[in-house]
Amino acid sequence: MSKIGHRLEPKTRPPEIRKKDFEEVELTISPEEAIKEASRDIKFCAAPCSFRGCPVNVNIPGFLKKVSEGDFKEAYKILIQNTPVPSITGRVCQQEIQCEGQCVLRRVGEPIAIGAVERFVGDWALENNIEIPVTSEKKHKKVAVVGSGPSGIVAAADLARMGYDVTMYEAFHIPGGVLAYGIPEFRLPKRILRKEFERLQNLGVNIELGVVVGTTYTIPELLKDYNAVFLGVGAGRPIFLNVPGENLAGIYTANEFLTRVNLMKAYMFPEYDTPIHVGKKVAVIGAGNTAMDAARSALRLGADVYVIYRRGRNEVSARAVEFKHAEEEGVKFIFWAAPVEFESNDGINVSSIKLMKMKPGEPDRSGRPRPVPTGETFNFDTDMVITAIGFYPNPLIPQMTPDLKVDDHGRVVVDIEGRTSIPRVYAGGDIVTGESTVIEAMGWGRRVARTIDKDLQKI
């Protein structure tokens, strides 16, 4: 057995400084730290971190071995066989419940900081202009990838490496999907996104921005020009609370708030001309990753921020590190409370929330205690609310494509390999599963890219 040692915890900027700006919170580890951390291994026959913990099956022992030897280029080559954007996945994946959650070192100590090492390798490759190699000759067949979020990124990269002519369509003015509009600069800098997409373009992927598939082009129109179409548009339609007063001014969905702040750079107003109202006392409803992103963004814009959650501290669904960072920065939490009405003093603007006190009940399907109303309410004064309770798939493409089969929740119905009800049209990621993690969506991109290749080989 080799050295196990203590787990490396990446350094962060001090809370009292970082909460005043949108600069990145967590710092990339050094080459020396990466080598030391990657060397914390033990001998084993299987790699559950890769096969059970990672939806795209990254060869984690393989890339860690190369890092431990100081061979960062070979480590990068191993990584990109399964994840074309390690600088992104190293930052935003939920490693604690995926690869690190399955790390064999957990049995004898602390898991390897796989995410931090992956991020280091990805950043090192970007800084040294290491490109993704094309692995196949041109096949002279064309594939349209609709959506430039996590599933679309992997599908496009894999298909391009297989030799297909790939065009990616994105509705917004910059690529990245939820990575661009939903994740703040302090967690995923836009410069990293930009560099990763430049690498995709160097791989041969053509990216068309400002194209809304369903209106700019319909699916039948794309099928005239492409041999296959992949739908990876994610789940960007917010779920609403459906309680009285939800339409009052000053109530945002997290989707709208984060899109304005992140994608349209409202946090840099007036340098960028996208204003956004931020109240003095902001309530964020929900406790997932999106809620933490919204709360921490509002905090940086000068608000006193409270997260209101219908369950308890132990049931928070956000990553533990994001919850920790939010508390360090001064976000406050109100647990076991749920909105039942939004109220207004002037009939126009939100001024308070009537909250129902909740208590833990029997476990639900998630295994967490079901929140049960107690019947007791109280008022919480606020001049701005951000709701972050989940998302459904955007309905535009299904509405404009009657032959595309969807389920009762608007999710596109596919077979196990990603084929939809329309021949030559495939789908994967959140548009199929509903809201999930970045790496799970990427896993769908990989699966469906293989299906498309298999099917097009027959033509």
N, C-alpha and C positions, 0 to 999 in steps of 0.2 A: 504494500500500500504506500503511495506517495504522500507528500505533505498535503494536509487538508487546510490547516490554518483558519484564519477568520475571514469572513466575507468582506469584500471591498464595498463601501458605501460611497457612491459618487458625491463629490462636493456640490453644495448649492450656494447661491448668493444669499447674503443675510436677509431675512424677512423684512427688516425695517428699511432696507434699500430697495429690494426687488419689487415690493408692493407699490412703489411709486412710479414704476416704468413697465414697459412691455418687453424688456430684454429677457433672454432665456434664463430660466431659474436654475436648472441643473447643468453642470459643466461636464464637458467631455473629458474622460479620464486620459492620463498621459500614456505614452508607449510603455513606460516602465510599469505603470499600474496595470495595464492590459496584460502584459506578459506575466506578471506575478499572479493576477487573478485567474488567468487561463491555465496556469500551472497547478491550480488547486483541483486535481482530479484524483480519482481512484480507478483501479482496474475493474472492469465489469463486462459482462457478455452482451447485454442489451443496452439500448439508449432510449429509455422512456421519454426523455426530454425531447427527442426528435420524433418518435413515432406515436406517442400518446399525447405529448404536450404541445406539439407544434402543428397547426393545421396545414402548413405548407411543407412539413417534413424536412426542415433544414438539417443538414448533417452537422449537428452541434458538436459532437466530439471531434469530428474532422477539422472544423474551422478553429476550435479552441486549441487543438494540438499545434496547428500552424502558428497561431498567435503566440503560444507558449515558446515556440522556437524563434520568434521574432520575424517570421515570414508573413508579413501582413498582406502581400500581394496574393500569395496562394490562399490565405484565409479568405480574402475577398472573392477569389474565383470559386471557392467552395460555397460561400454564402449565396452568391448570385445564381447558382444553379437552381435555387428554390425561392429566394427573395431578391428581386431586382433592385429594391430600394432599402438597403439595410440602414441607411442614415435615418429613414423614416420609421421603420419597424422597430429599430433599436430605441427610439424615443417614445413611441405611442402604444406598443403592444402591451398587453396585460401579462407580462412575463411571470408575475407572482402566482397566477393561477394556470399558466400554460407551461412553457418550457421549464422555468425555475420551480414551478409547483411539482414537476415530475423529476426534478434533479435527484440523482441517487445520493448526493451528499446530504440531503435532508435527513437521511436515516442516521447519520453519524455526526452531523453538525449543521452548518449553514450552506444553503445552495450557492452555486457559482452565480455571480452577477452577470448572467448571460446577456441581458439587454444592454448593459453598459459596455461590455466588450464588443458586442455587435455594432453598437453605435460608433465606437471608436474606429472599428475597421471601415465602416461605411464612410465616416468623415475623412479618414486617412485616404481612402480611394478617391473621394471627391477632390481633396486638396492636391493629390498627385495625378489627377486627370486619367485615372485608370478606367478604360472603357469596358462595356459589356460585349464580349465576343459573339458574333453571329455563328451559330453552330451548324447551319444547313445551307445548301444551295437554294437559290430562288426557285419557288414553285410556280410562279406566275399565276397565282390565284389571289383574290382580294377578299379581305375581311374588314367589315366595319365594326368598330367597338364604340358603343354608345355609352358615354359616361367616362370620366377620367378619375374616378375615385379608386379605392383600393382594389376592387375586383377587376375594374377595367385596366388598371396599371399592369397587373400580373398577366391578364389575358393578352394584352397588347404586346408586352415584352416577350412572353413565351412564343406567341405566334410569329412575331418578327424574327426571333432566333430560329424558328423552324423554317424560315424562308418565305413566309407569306407577306404580301403587300398589305400593310395595316394602316387604316385611317381611323383616328380616334376623334369622336365628336363630343364637344363640351359646350353646355349652354352658357356658362359664365365667361368672363373675359380673361380669366387665367385658369389653367388646368389644376386638377387636384381634388375636385368634388368636396366631400366633407373634410378632407385634409386641409383644404384651403379656406372654406367658409366656416367650418365648425370648430377648428382647433386653434386656440390663440397663439400669437407670436411667441409668448413666453414658454410655450410647450413645444411648438414646432415652427421654427423661423421660416418665413417665406423664401429666404435665400436657399435653404436646403431643398425645399420643394422645387424651386426654379432650376437648381443644378441637377436634381434627379430627373426632371423632365427634359432637360437638355440632353442628358445621357440617353433617354428613351428616343429622342429625335435622332441622335447620332446612330442609334441602333437601326434606324430606318422607319420609325413610326411617324406618320404624318398627323399633326394635331390641328384640328379645325375648331376655332373658338367662336363663341356667339352663335352656335347652331343648336336650335331646340328641335330635337327629333320628335316628331308628332305634329309639328307645324311647319318648320322650315323644310324638312323632308319627312315623308311618311315612311313607315316600314316597307310597304310595297314598292315605293320609289327606290329605297336603298337596295332592295333585293334585285332590282334591274341592273344595278351597277356592281354589286358585290356577290361573291359566291356564298358568303355566310354573314350573319349579323349577330353580334353579341350584345345583349342588353345588361348593362351594369350600372344603372342610374341610381341605385341605392334607395334609401328610405328618408326622404326629406320633407314629408308632409307631417306637420306637428299634430299630436294628439291634444285635444282640448279637454278642460275639466268639466265643461257643461254645467256650470253653476251660475246663479244670478249675478249680474254685474260684470261678467267676463269681458264685455265689449267696452268697458269704460276706458277713457284715455289714460295713458300711463301704464297699461298692461301690455307687455310684449310676450311673444313666444321666444324661447331661447334661439330658435332658428333665425328669426328676424334680427334679434339683438346681436347675435354673434356674427351673422353675415355682414351687418353694417360695420361692426367693430373690426372684424378680421379681414374680410375681403375688400371692403370699401374704405378701410383705414380711417374710420370715424375717430379712432383714438388719437389721430394726428391732426384733427381739425384745429385751426383753419388751413394748415398746410395742404390737407386734402379736403375737398368741399363736400363732405358727407357729415352733416351734423347729426347728433343723436342726443336725445334728452336722457339725462341720468339724474334720478332723484337723490335727495339727501339721505333717505332711509329706504333701502331697496330690499324687497322680499323675493327670494328665489324659491320656487315650489319644486321639490324633487331633490334627490340626492345621488344621482348618477354622475358619470363623467361630464356630461353636458352641463348639468347644474353647477358642478365645481368650476367649469370653464367660464360660465356666465357670471357666477358669483365673484370669482377672482378678477374677471375683467371689469365688472362694475366697481369693485374695490379700488382698482387702479385708476378709475375715472373719478374717484373722489367720494364715493358713496359709503355710508355705513350699511353693511350688508348682513342680512340674516337669511340662512337657509332653513326652510320649513319642510319637515319630512314627517310622513304619517306613520313611520316605524321608528325604531330606536337606533342608537349609535352603532350597535353591532350588526345591524342589517343594512347599513349604507352600501349601495351597490357601486359607488365610485371606487377607483383604484385606491388602495390604502395610502399610497404616496401622495396622490392628489388631495385626498381628505386631510392628510397631515400638513401638506403645504398650505391648504386653505386656512386651517386653524392657526398655523404659525403666522400667517399674514394678517390675521385679525377678523376673518369671517366668523360670525357667530351662528350657532345652530339651535333650533327649536325642534325637539323630537316629540313624537307621538301627538301630532296635530295635523289636521287636514282642512283645507279651505271648504267652506260651505256657502259663502257669499262674499262678493266684493262690494264695498260700500263707498258712497261718495257724499261729500258735504255740499257740493255745488251741482250735482246731477251730471257732471261732465267728467271730472278727473277722479281717479281712485284716491281714497283717503284712508281706508282701513280694510282689513280682512276679518270676517267672522270665521274663527277657527273652532273646529270640533276637537275636543280632547279625545284621543284614542287610547286603547289599551291592547296589549298583546293577546291574541286568541290562538286557536289551533294552527299548526303549520299548514301553509298552502303548498301548491305544486313546486314552488321554489325552495321549500324546506324552511322558509322563514316564518315567524309568527304572523298570522293574518291580523292586520289592524282592525280593531272592532270599535265602533263609536261608543262613547260613554254616555252621550246625551248632554254633556256639559260643554258649553261654548264660552269663548272669550274673544275679545277684540284686540287686533294688532294694528297699530297705526303705521301707515306707510304711504309714500307718495309715488312709488313705482313698484311694479311686480313683473317678474320674469318667470314664465311657466316652462318647466323642463321635465315633462313626465313621459316622454317617449315620442316615437315617430312611426308613421305608416309610409308605405311606398307612394311615390307621386303617381296620381291616377292618369296623367296626360296620355302616355303612350297606350295603355289599355283602352282608354276612352276613344282614341283615334284609330284603334286597331281592333275592330269587333271580333276578329277570328282568334285573337290572343286570349287564351283561357286564364282567368284569375280566380282566386278563392274569395271567400266572404270578407277577408281583410284587405283585398286588393293586391295580394301577392301573386306574382306570375307563377303559374303551375308548370313544373318541369318534371321530367323523369330523373332518375338517379344520376344521369350524366349531363343534365342541364339542357335537354332538348325541350322546346316549348311545343304548343299545339300547332304552330306554323312551321312547315318544313324550312330548313336552313336558317331558322331563327332560334337563338340560344339565350339563356339568361342565367345569372348567378349573383350571389351576394345578397344584400339586404332587400332587393326587389323580389327575391325568392323566399328568404327566410324571415323577413322583418328585421328590425333593428338588431344588429349584432356587433361584434368587435371588428376592428380593422383587419386583423390577421385571419379571422374566419372568413371575411369577404374575400381576402386574397386567396385563401384556400379554394374557394369556389372559382375564382378566375383561373387558377391552375387546372382544376378538374375540367372545366368547360373548354379551355384551350386544347386539351388533349382530345376531348370529344370532337371538336371541330376538325382537328387534324385527322383523326381517324375517319370521319365521315367524308372529308374532302379528298382523302386519298382514294376513295372509291369512285370518284367522279372522273 
